[in-house]
Amino acid sequence: MAVTLPLYTHDLFGTYAGLLVGTLVGIAFGFVLERAGFGRARNLAAQFYLTDTRVLKVMFSAIVTALVGMTLLSGIGVLDLAQITVPETFLWPQLVGGLLLGAGFIVSGYCPGTGVVAIASGNLDGIAAIGGVMLGSLAFGFGYGPLEGFYKSGGMGVARIDRLLGVPMAVVAAAVVAMAVGAFLGGEKLEAIFAPRAGETAPASPPRVKARVFGGFAAIAALALAALALPTRGAATPARTAQTIGPLELARELVTAPETLWIVDLRPGAAAAKERIPGAMVTPPGDARAAFAAGLNPTRRLVAYGASGAADLPDGVRKFPGDVYVLEGGFEGWTSAVLTAPVPPANPTPDVVARFQLASALHARFTGAAVAAPVEIRPVVSVPTGPRKGGGC
């Protein structure tokens, strides 16, 4: 499939242009937050007292705009959703982290983003909020050791609602639009009830503006659903011969370009749930296993692995229209090459030392261990053999 977005992934501009674009987008985002009144703690805290639900309305509008827009662009072949990095889900620590963030939000009146907006607006309480965020991050860093087990618990891999429910992304987008409309209307009902009780006036909600917003959401959602009728390109692509990839090469790709890979764990559910390669997806049981890779975009490379040795690839993985790789040695090979500390070489030639340093750096990256001490390259001493000839002029 020929796609034009994301621009950075397809090398349409370099690192410095990417930093410039990110800076401009960040400034625009901060400007919108400030204009929405998110630089003042009173407006943000009112969300929790149900007297002013502008936070819900603005953020839900942003979520719906992004989700429905991406779904529509993906349906017409402009945007490749597979190139958008989705962080791995760790259920329990993320639930606890969300509760802690909410508690900090209501105590300080800011979240990290709005705290920066408050500082830019000249509000001193924003400085206190961001200072608390920095101190909390520092404390977490020092206390990470005892918390590491919980921090990595509840791993679900890269989880997406459309895959969990087994429905097209356009259906999820339409459902989120309906949810947003319901949340908007429900928020206004709550404002009308709780604002007078607090001695405040409920925020104005012009029907004409509301109709335009809801109409725009509905129109784009309808177009996204209509895109489902477009023919799927690449569905009849024949199965490809799987190639192999080494554990160190895969680890390096996970560090430098994780957005270019699909990683599939073919082991039984219990083994995969206990420990797996970061970002790996677990194949579902039963009949769903055969069609597991059908919904994955072929612009990424698919790397599959089993417990050890050559993996038995399901038909769905074999028919994946993109490049398919099998991890050498499976998860045991990954454990041995990446998760096990490398042994310093006995004969440290330049090539051997370079490989040892790479293995040490990747081991430190994926385990948190200290990087091994540098190994000195021993010079090759040439010992003359045979009779020594004289010379001179």
LUMBA-335583 format. One record per residue (C-alpha): x, z, y. Coordinates in pm, 1 decimal. Layout:
N
<xx: X	zz: Z	yy: Y>
...
end
This chain:
393
<xx: 0.0	zz: 0.0	yy: 0.0>
<xx: 136.0	zz: -97.9	yy: 339.7>
<xx: 96.5	zz: 187.9	yy: 582.1>
<xx: 210.4	zz: 242.2	yy: 939.0>
<xx: 187.9	zz: 621.4	yy: 965.6>
<xx: 349.8	zz: 875.8	yy: 971.5>
<xx: 594.7	zz: 701.8	yy: 1199.1>
<xx: 887.3	zz: 938.4	yy: 1140.6>
<xx: 867.0	zz: 919.2	yy: 760.5>
<xx: 883.0	zz: 540.8	yy: 774.8>
<xx: 1194.6	zz: 550.8	yy: 996.8>
<xx: 1021.6	zz: 394.4	yy: 1297.6>
<xx: 1209.5	zz: 637.0	yy: 1521.7>
<xx: 1500.0	zz: 873.8	yy: 1474.8>
<xx: 1560.1	zz: 1246.7	yy: 1499.1>
<xx: 1595.0	zz: 1265.2	yy: 1877.7>
<xx: 1281.5	zz: 1059.0	yy: 1933.9>
<xx: 1105.1	zz: 1289.2	yy: 1689.8>
<xx: 1214.7	zz: 1594.4	yy: 1887.5>
<xx: 1093.9	zz: 1430.8	yy: 2207.8>
<xx: 754.5	zz: 1347.0	yy: 2054.8>
<xx: 722.7	zz: 1700.7	yy: 1919.6>
<xx: 803.1	zz: 1846.5	yy: 2260.4>
<xx: 545.5	zz: 1628.4	yy: 2434.3>
<xx: 280.1	zz: 1711.1	yy: 2174.8>
<xx: 361.0	zz: 2081.9	yy: 2213.7>
<xx: 324.6	zz: 2063.1	yy: 2592.0>
<xx: -7.3	zz: 1882.4	yy: 2555.7>
<xx: -127.4	zz: 2139.5	yy: 2302.3>
<xx: -31.8	zz: 2426.9	yy: 2531.1>
<xx: -205.7	zz: 2258.1	yy: 2824.6>
<xx: -527.9	zz: 2222.9	yy: 2624.4>
<xx: -511.7	zz: 2588.1	yy: 2516.4>
<xx: -461.9	zz: 2699.0	yy: 2875.4>
<xx: -751.1	zz: 2487.7	yy: 3000.8>
<xx: -969.1	zz: 2635.6	yy: 2724.9>
<xx: -891.9	zz: 2983.5	yy: 2858.0>
<xx: -667.3	zz: 3082.3	yy: 2566.6>
<xx: -397.8	zz: 3220.1	yy: 2795.2>
<xx: -603.6	zz: 3532.5	yy: 2869.1>
<xx: -645.8	zz: 3808.8	yy: 2614.7>
<xx: -997.0	zz: 3900.6	yy: 2731.8>
<xx: -1131.0	zz: 3556.9	yy: 2635.8>
<xx: -964.8	zz: 3569.1	yy: 2294.8>
<xx: -1066.6	zz: 3924.8	yy: 2208.5>
<xx: -1428.5	zz: 3843.9	yy: 2297.4>
<xx: -1440.6	zz: 3636.6	yy: 1978.0>
<xx: -1421.0	zz: 3955.1	yy: 1770.2>
<xx: -1697.3	zz: 4120.1	yy: 1971.9>
<xx: -1919.3	zz: 3809.0	yy: 1932.9>
<xx: -1976.0	zz: 3786.7	yy: 2309.4>
<xx: -1778.6	zz: 3461.0	yy: 2355.3>
<xx: -1705.5	zz: 3233.7	yy: 2059.5>
<xx: -1498.6	zz: 2974.1	yy: 2244.8>
<xx: -1207.1	zz: 3032.0	yy: 2005.4>
<xx: -1421.3	zz: 2925.1	yy: 1711.1>
<xx: -1557.9	zz: 2624.2	yy: 1899.5>
<xx: -1226.2	zz: 2492.6	yy: 2029.6>
<xx: -1028.2	zz: 2545.3	yy: 1709.8>
<xx: -1307.5	zz: 2413.2	yy: 1487.2>
<xx: -1326.1	zz: 2105.3	yy: 1711.7>
<xx: -952.2	zz: 2050.3	yy: 1662.9>
<xx: -978.0	zz: 2093.7	yy: 1285.7>
<xx: -1272.6	zz: 1854.8	yy: 1256.7>
<xx: -1110.1	zz: 1594.3	yy: 1482.7>
<xx: -785.4	zz: 1599.1	yy: 1283.8>
<xx: -947.0	zz: 1605.4	yy: 939.2>
<xx: -1209.8	zz: 1339.0	yy: 999.7>
<xx: -967.6	zz: 1120.0	yy: 1193.7>
<xx: -705.3	zz: 1133.5	yy: 919.3>
<xx: -966.9	zz: 1065.0	yy: 652.7>
<xx: -1094.2	zz: 758.5	yy: 836.5>
<xx: -743.9	zz: 622.1	yy: 898.5>
<xx: -657.4	zz: 682.1	yy: 533.4>
<xx: -973.8	zz: 501.2	yy: 418.4>
<xx: -887.1	zz: 187.3	yy: 612.5>
<xx: -524.7	zz: 191.4	yy: 494.0>
<xx: -353.8	zz: 292.5	yy: 818.6>
<xx: -250.8	zz: 648.9	yy: 732.5>
<xx: -87.9	zz: 764.6	yy: 410.3>
<xx: -211.4	zz: 1117.5	yy: 342.9>
<xx: 58.0	zz: 1152.5	yy: 74.9>
<xx: 326.0	zz: 1149.3	yy: 345.2>
<xx: 177.8	zz: 1455.6	yy: 518.2>
<xx: 352.2	zz: 1767.9	yy: 397.8>
<xx: 118.7	zz: 2039.2	yy: 268.4>
<xx: 281.8	zz: 2383.2	yy: 223.5>
<xx: 261.1	zz: 2542.6	yy: -118.7>
<xx: -18.5	zz: 2797.5	yy: -161.7>
<xx: 60.0	zz: 3157.4	yy: -259.3>
<xx: -286.3	zz: 3310.0	yy: -275.8>
<xx: -236.6	zz: 3687.5	yy: -252.5>
<xx: 44.5	zz: 3712.0	yy: 4.8>
<xx: -129.4	zz: 3456.1	yy: 224.2>
<xx: -456.1	zz: 3650.6	yy: 208.3>
<xx: -275.5	zz: 3970.4	yy: 308.7>
<xx: -83.0	zz: 3783.0	yy: 576.3>
<xx: -407.5	zz: 3643.8	yy: 718.3>
<xx: -556.2	zz: 3992.5	yy: 739.7>
<xx: -243.9	zz: 4124.7	yy: 912.4>
<xx: -247.8	zz: 3833.4	yy: 1156.2>
<xx: -614.0	zz: 3903.1	yy: 1233.8>
<xx: -542.2	zz: 4270.3	yy: 1291.3>
<xx: -255.1	zz: 4186.1	yy: 1524.9>
<xx: -474.3	zz: 3930.2	yy: 1699.5>
<xx: -746.4	zz: 4179.4	yy: 1787.2>
<xx: -499.4	zz: 4456.4	yy: 1883.3>
<xx: -287.1	zz: 4240.8	yy: 2114.5>
<xx: -549.9	zz: 3984.8	yy: 2210.6>
<xx: -317.1	zz: 3698.2	yy: 2115.2>
<xx: -194.7	zz: 3498.2	yy: 1818.2>
<xx: 161.9	zz: 3357.9	yy: 1833.7>
<xx: 57.7	zz: 3026.0	yy: 1991.7>
<xx: -172.7	zz: 3172.8	yy: 2252.8>
<xx: 86.0	zz: 3442.3	yy: 2328.6>
<xx: 330.9	zz: 3169.4	yy: 2434.9>
<xx: 56.2	zz: 3010.7	yy: 2645.6>
<xx: -3.1	zz: 3349.4	yy: 2810.9>
<xx: 367.5	zz: 3379.3	yy: 2895.5>
<xx: 363.7	zz: 3030.6	yy: 3048.1>
<xx: 57.7	zz: 3138.1	yy: 3250.0>
<xx: 245.0	zz: 3440.3	yy: 3386.2>
<xx: 54.0	zz: 3707.7	yy: 3192.9>
<xx: 280.7	zz: 4000.1	yy: 3107.7>
<xx: 75.1	zz: 4107.4	yy: 2806.8>
<xx: 177.5	zz: 3777.7	yy: 2643.7>
<xx: 540.7	zz: 3891.8	yy: 2661.8>
<xx: 448.0	zz: 4214.6	yy: 2480.7>
<xx: 258.5	zz: 4019.0	yy: 2213.7>
<xx: 541.0	zz: 3774.3	yy: 2144.6>
<xx: 792.4	zz: 4059.5	yy: 2150.6>
<xx: 587.6	zz: 4229.1	yy: 1878.5>
<xx: 585.5	zz: 3907.1	yy: 1676.3>
<xx: 964.0	zz: 3885.4	yy: 1701.5>
<xx: 1015.8	zz: 4248.0	yy: 1602.0>
<xx: 773.6	zz: 4209.3	yy: 1310.3>
<xx: 956.1	zz: 3899.3	yy: 1189.7>
<xx: 1288.3	zz: 4082.8	yy: 1212.8>
<xx: 1149.7	zz: 4381.1	yy: 1019.3>
<xx: 1014.1	zz: 4147.9	yy: 751.4>
<xx: 1353.7	zz: 3984.5	yy: 717.7>
<xx: 1525.1	zz: 4319.9	yy: 659.9>
<xx: 1255.2	zz: 4432.2	yy: 416.2>
<xx: 1224.2	zz: 4105.4	yy: 226.6>
<xx: 1404.8	zz: 4226.9	yy: -85.9>
<xx: 1140.4	zz: 4475.7	yy: -207.0>
<xx: 861.2	zz: 4239.0	yy: -100.0>
<xx: 997.9	zz: 3925.0	yy: -263.2>
<xx: 795.4	zz: 3963.1	yy: -583.9>
<xx: 468.3	zz: 3993.8	yy: -395.7>
<xx: 573.5	zz: 3724.2	yy: -146.6>
<xx: 600.3	zz: 3469.9	yy: -430.2>
<xx: 294.6	zz: 3586.1	yy: -627.1>
<xx: -25.8	zz: 3388.1	yy: -674.5>
<xx: 151.0	zz: 3051.8	yy: -658.6>
<xx: -92.4	zz: 2759.6	yy: -685.5>
<xx: 142.5	zz: 2475.3	yy: -597.7>
<xx: 25.8	zz: 2226.3	yy: -337.4>
<xx: -349.1	zz: 2299.5	yy: -333.6>
<xx: -597.5	zz: 2070.6	yy: -158.9>
<xx: -972.5	zz: 2122.2	yy: -150.9>
<xx: -1053.3	zz: 1765.6	yy: -253.8>
<xx: -839.9	zz: 1796.0	yy: -567.6>
<xx: -968.4	zz: 2142.4	yy: -654.0>
<xx: -1329.0	zz: 2021.1	yy: -627.2>
<xx: -1262.1	zz: 1675.5	yy: -770.3>
<xx: -1430.6	zz: 1492.7	yy: -480.5>
<xx: -1304.0	zz: 1229.2	yy: -232.1>
<xx: -1145.0	zz: 1351.0	yy: 89.5>
<xx: -1422.3	zz: 1181.6	yy: 291.6>
<xx: -1682.6	zz: 1405.9	yy: 124.7>
<xx: -1477.4	zz: 1714.3	yy: 217.5>
<xx: -1448.4	zz: 1589.2	yy: 577.2>
<xx: -1825.8	zz: 1536.6	yy: 601.6>
<xx: -1885.4	zz: 1886.8	yy: 462.6>
<xx: -1646.6	zz: 2037.0	yy: 719.7>
<xx: -1832.2	zz: 1853.1	yy: 997.3>
<xx: -2161.2	zz: 2003.2	yy: 877.4>
<xx: -1994.2	zz: 2345.1	yy: 858.0>
<xx: -1861.5	zz: 2307.6	yy: 1213.5>
<xx: -2203.0	zz: 2216.8	yy: 1352.8>
<xx: -2354.7	zz: 2518.9	yy: 1178.6>
<xx: -2075.8	zz: 2743.5	yy: 1309.3>
<xx: -2127.0	zz: 2614.1	yy: 1665.5>
<xx: -2500.2	zz: 2680.5	yy: 1658.2>
<xx: -2455.4	zz: 3015.6	yy: 1484.6>
<xx: -2190.1	zz: 3119.8	yy: 1738.1>
<xx: -2426.1	zz: 3047.0	yy: 2026.5>
<xx: -2699.5	zz: 3255.1	yy: 1863.7>
<xx: -2456.1	zz: 3545.4	yy: 1828.6>
<xx: -2346.4	zz: 3509.1	yy: 2192.5>
<xx: -2708.4	zz: 3526.5	yy: 2305.2>
<xx: -2754.3	zz: 3851.3	yy: 2110.0>
<xx: -2429.2	zz: 4040.3	yy: 2173.6>
<xx: -2328.6	zz: 3931.0	yy: 2524.8>
<xx: -2630.0	zz: 4098.7	yy: 2695.4>
<xx: -2568.9	zz: 4414.3	yy: 2494.7>
<xx: -2216.3	zz: 4427.3	yy: 2638.1>
<xx: -2346.9	zz: 4371.4	yy: 2989.7>
<xx: -2207.6	zz: 4017.6	yy: 3003.4>
<xx: -2360.6	zz: 3674.7	yy: 3050.8>
<xx: -2360.2	zz: 3444.8	yy: 2749.8>
<xx: -2137.0	zz: 3135.9	yy: 2804.3>
<xx: -2319.0	zz: 2822.8	yy: 2919.3>
<xx: -2381.2	zz: 2556.4	yy: 2656.4>
<xx: -2508.6	zz: 2233.2	yy: 2818.5>
<xx: -2727.0	zz: 2043.0	yy: 2566.7>
<xx: -2590.4	zz: 1707.2	yy: 2681.4>
<xx: -2228.4	zz: 1804.2	yy: 2612.3>
<xx: -2325.8	zz: 1956.2	yy: 2279.1>
<xx: -2511.1	zz: 1640.5	yy: 2178.1>
<xx: -2207.1	zz: 1425.1	yy: 2261.1>
<xx: -1972.6	zz: 1643.8	yy: 2058.0>
<xx: -2200.6	zz: 1659.5	yy: 1755.6>
<xx: -2277.0	zz: 1288.4	yy: 1779.8>
<xx: -1907.4	zz: 1200.9	yy: 1787.0>
<xx: -1837.1	zz: 1416.6	yy: 1483.3>
<xx: -2126.8	zz: 1261.3	yy: 1292.8>
<xx: -2026.9	zz: 904.0	yy: 1380.7>
<xx: -1665.0	zz: 943.1	yy: 1266.9>
<xx: -1773.3	zz: 1127.1	yy: 951.2>
<xx: -2012.4	zz: 841.3	yy: 869.6>
<xx: -1732.2	zz: 588.3	yy: 914.0>
<xx: -1506.1	zz: 795.9	yy: 688.8>
<xx: -1774.4	zz: 800.2	yy: 418.9>
<xx: -1822.6	zz: 424.2	yy: 460.0>
<xx: -1449.7	zz: 377.8	yy: 397.9>
<xx: -1512.5	zz: 497.6	yy: 41.6>
<xx: -1668.6	zz: 157.5	yy: -26.3>
<xx: -1341.8	zz: -20.7	yy: 50.9>
<xx: -1156.5	zz: -150.2	yy: -257.0>
<xx: -876.1	zz: 70.2	yy: -381.8>
<xx: -548.2	zz: -113.4	yy: -367.9>
<xx: -303.5	zz: -79.1	yy: -649.5>
<xx: -555.4	zz: 50.5	yy: -906.0>
<xx: -468.6	zz: -219.6	yy: -1158.5>
<xx: -92.7	zz: -173.4	yy: -1135.2>
<xx: 56.5	zz: -165.5	yy: -1487.2>
<xx: 239.6	zz: 137.1	yy: -1618.7>
<xx: 606.8	zz: 158.8	yy: -1526.4>
<xx: 901.2	zz: 273.5	yy: -1729.0>
<xx: 997.2	zz: 625.6	yy: -1632.6>
<xx: 1346.1	zz: 678.4	yy: -1492.7>
<xx: 1546.0	zz: 1000.2	yy: -1505.9>
<xx: 1661.0	zz: 1232.5	yy: -1231.0>
<xx: 1908.5	zz: 1519.6	yy: -1259.4>
<xx: 1826.2	zz: 1878.5	yy: -1157.1>
<xx: 2081.1	zz: 1886.8	yy: -873.8>
<xx: 1960.5	zz: 1554.4	yy: -736.3>
<xx: 1600.5	zz: 1677.6	yy: -745.3>
<xx: 1698.1	zz: 2005.2	yy: -576.9>
<xx: 1878.5	zz: 1816.6	yy: -300.8>
<xx: 1572.4	zz: 1594.1	yy: -246.1>
<xx: 1350.6	zz: 1902.4	yy: -225.3>
<xx: 1569.4	zz: 2036.5	yy: 54.5>
<xx: 1620.3	zz: 1714.3	yy: 251.6>
<xx: 1297.5	zz: 1516.0	yy: 196.9>
<xx: 1025.9	zz: 1706.6	yy: 7.6>
<xx: 757.1	zz: 1485.1	yy: 161.6>
<xx: 878.8	zz: 1188.8	yy: -48.0>
<xx: 810.0	zz: 1352.0	yy: -385.4>
<xx: 521.2	zz: 1441.2	yy: -611.9>
<xx: 636.7	zz: 1701.2	yy: -865.4>
<xx: 423.0	zz: 1751.5	yy: -1175.8>
<xx: 463.8	zz: 2041.1	yy: -1420.0>
<xx: 353.7	zz: 1927.5	yy: -1768.3>
<xx: 400.4	zz: 2264.3	yy: -1940.3>
<xx: 105.4	zz: 2475.2	yy: -2061.2>
<xx: -81.1	zz: 2661.0	yy: -1787.7>
<xx: 56.0	zz: 3007.2	yy: -1867.0>
<xx: 419.6	zz: 2895.2	yy: -1850.9>
<xx: 364.2	zz: 2693.7	yy: -1532.6>
<xx: 180.2	zz: 2982.3	yy: -1365.0>
<xx: 466.5	zz: 3221.0	yy: -1438.5>
<xx: 741.0	zz: 3015.8	yy: -1275.9>
<xx: 783.9	zz: 2653.7	yy: -1172.6>
<xx: 977.9	zz: 2428.5	yy: -940.9>
<xx: 873.9	zz: 2480.7	yy: -575.5>
<xx: 592.3	zz: 2247.4	yy: -474.7>
<xx: 510.0	zz: 2144.6	yy: -831.4>
<xx: 150.1	zz: 2072.9	yy: -927.8>
<xx: 15.3	zz: 2183.3	yy: -1265.4>
<xx: -167.4	zz: 1925.4	yy: -1475.0>
<xx: -525.0	zz: 2027.5	yy: -1557.2>
<xx: -630.6	zz: 2077.9	yy: -1921.8>
<xx: -856.8	zz: 1853.3	yy: -2126.8>
<xx: -975.9	zz: 1508.6	yy: -2025.7>
<xx: -882.5	zz: 1559.7	yy: -1660.7>
<xx: -514.6	zz: 1552.1	yy: -1763.8>
<xx: -527.2	zz: 1178.9	yy: -1838.4>
<xx: -642.2	zz: 1086.2	yy: -1487.9>
<xx: -445.4	zz: 1353.7	yy: -1303.3>
<xx: -214.6	zz: 1119.4	yy: -1109.8>
<xx: -484.4	zz: 867.5	yy: -1020.4>
<xx: -550.1	zz: 1029.2	yy: -682.9>
<xx: -182.6	zz: 1056.2	yy: -582.8>
<xx: -58.9	zz: 802.2	yy: -330.2>
<xx: 213.6	zz: 577.3	yy: -476.1>
<xx: 431.1	zz: 585.4	yy: -164.0>
<xx: 597.9	zz: 898.9	yy: -303.2>
<xx: 807.8	zz: 919.9	yy: -617.4>
<xx: 649.9	zz: 1118.2	yy: -899.1>
<xx: 882.5	zz: 1354.7	yy: -1087.3>
<xx: 743.9	zz: 1505.2	yy: -1408.9>
<xx: 902.0	zz: 1771.2	yy: -1625.1>
<xx: 825.7	zz: 1964.6	yy: -1939.5>
<xx: 983.6	zz: 2269.8	yy: -2095.5>
<xx: 1303.3	zz: 2096.6	yy: -2206.4>
<xx: 1435.0	zz: 1756.9	yy: -2296.9>
<xx: 1222.3	zz: 1445.3	yy: -2262.1>
<xx: 869.5	zz: 1515.0	yy: -2137.8>
<xx: 564.5	zz: 1369.9	yy: -2311.4>
<xx: 401.8	zz: 1191.3	yy: -2019.5>
<xx: 20.1	zz: 1175.4	yy: -2009.5>
<xx: -139.1	zz: 832.3	yy: -1968.5>
<xx: -237.2	zz: 916.0	yy: -1611.7>
<xx: 126.7	zz: 976.4	yy: -1518.8>
<xx: 243.8	zz: 662.3	yy: -1700.5>
<xx: -8.6	zz: 453.4	yy: -1506.3>
<xx: 95.9	zz: 597.3	yy: -1172.0>
<xx: 154.6	zz: 284.0	yy: -958.5>
<xx: 461.9	zz: 426.5	yy: -786.8>
<xx: 804.0	zz: 518.0	yy: -922.9>
<xx: 795.8	zz: 771.6	yy: -1206.6>
<xx: 1090.4	zz: 997.0	yy: -1292.3>
<xx: 1147.1	zz: 1249.7	yy: -1569.7>
<xx: 1361.6	zz: 1553.9	yy: -1496.5>
<xx: 1664.4	zz: 1568.9	yy: -1724.0>
<xx: 1647.7	zz: 1881.8	yy: -1939.8>
<xx: 1303.5	zz: 1978.1	yy: -1811.5>
<xx: 1251.3	zz: 2322.3	yy: -1663.5>
<xx: 1533.2	zz: 2462.1	yy: -1877.6>
<xx: 1766.4	zz: 2208.1	yy: -1719.0>
<xx: 1645.2	zz: 2312.8	yy: -1373.2>
<xx: 1703.4	zz: 2679.5	yy: -1458.9>
<xx: 2050.9	zz: 2612.2	yy: -1592.5>
<xx: 2167.5	zz: 2383.3	yy: -1311.0>
<xx: 1995.4	zz: 2533.6	yy: -1005.8>
<xx: 1876.4	zz: 2887.8	yy: -1074.4>
<xx: 2191.1	zz: 2994.4	yy: -1260.1>
<xx: 2501.4	zz: 3071.8	yy: -1052.8>
<xx: 2760.2	zz: 2795.2	yy: -1095.6>
<xx: 3096.6	zz: 2884.9	yy: -1248.0>
<xx: 3404.6	zz: 2797.6	yy: -1038.1>
<xx: 3586.5	zz: 2502.6	yy: -1196.7>
<xx: 3905.5	zz: 2561.9	yy: -1393.4>
<xx: 4054.0	zz: 2230.1	yy: -1282.4>
<xx: 3942.1	zz: 2196.3	yy: -918.0>
<xx: 3985.9	zz: 1828.2	yy: -841.9>
<xx: 3814.4	zz: 1694.7	yy: -526.4>
<xx: 3514.9	zz: 1552.1	yy: -716.1>
<xx: 3466.7	zz: 1866.4	yy: -923.8>
<xx: 3494.7	zz: 2092.3	yy: -619.4>
<xx: 3241.3	zz: 1883.1	yy: -426.3>
<xx: 2992.0	zz: 1912.1	yy: -712.2>
<xx: 3055.2	zz: 2286.4	yy: -741.8>
<xx: 2996.3	zz: 2336.8	yy: -368.9>
<xx: 2673.4	zz: 2137.6	yy: -389.0>
<xx: 2553.4	zz: 2340.5	yy: -688.7>
<xx: 2646.3	zz: 2665.5	yy: -512.6>
<xx: 2460.5	zz: 2569.5	yy: -193.7>
<xx: 2148.4	zz: 2463.8	yy: -385.0>
<xx: 2160.2	zz: 2779.0	yy: -598.4>
<xx: 2174.3	zz: 2989.5	yy: -281.7>
<xx: 1890.2	zz: 2788.7	yy: -126.3>
<xx: 1648.9	zz: 2831.9	yy: -418.4>
<xx: 1739.4	zz: 3187.2	yy: -523.6>
<xx: 1847.8	zz: 3355.2	yy: -200.3>
<xx: 2187.1	zz: 3445.0	yy: -348.2>
<xx: 2505.7	zz: 3431.5	yy: -146.4>
<xx: 2698.2	zz: 3106.1	yy: -142.2>
<xx: 3002.6	zz: 3112.8	yy: -369.7>
<xx: 3345.4	zz: 3139.9	yy: -209.4>
<xx: 3520.4	zz: 2808.1	yy: -141.6>
<xx: 3745.7	zz: 2676.7	yy: -415.4>
<xx: 4089.3	zz: 2551.4	yy: -320.3>
<xx: 4179.3	zz: 2207.3	yy: -446.6>
<xx: 4500.9	zz: 2212.1	yy: -643.9>
<xx: 4744.2	zz: 1933.1	yy: -559.7>
<xx: 4831.2	zz: 1701.8	yy: -845.2>
<xx: 5202.0	zz: 1743.5	yy: -921.0>
<xx: 5371.7	zz: 1438.7	yy: -1068.5>
<xx: 5644.9	zz: 1533.8	yy: -1314.1>
<xx: 5900.3	zz: 1252.9	yy: -1364.7>
<xx: 5966.6	zz: 1148.2	yy: -1722.1>
<xx: 6255.7	zz: 953.3	yy: -1871.6>
<xx: 6605.8	zz: 903.3	yy: -1735.0>
<xx: 6654.1	zz: 930.8	yy: -1363.1>
<xx: 6792.9	zz: 618.3	yy: -1207.8>
<xx: 7041.9	zz: 619.8	yy: -930.1>
<xx: 7034.0	zz: 400.5	yy: -625.4>
<xx: 7176.0	zz: 349.9	yy: -287.3>
<xx: 7326.7	zz: 71.3	yy: -92.6>
end
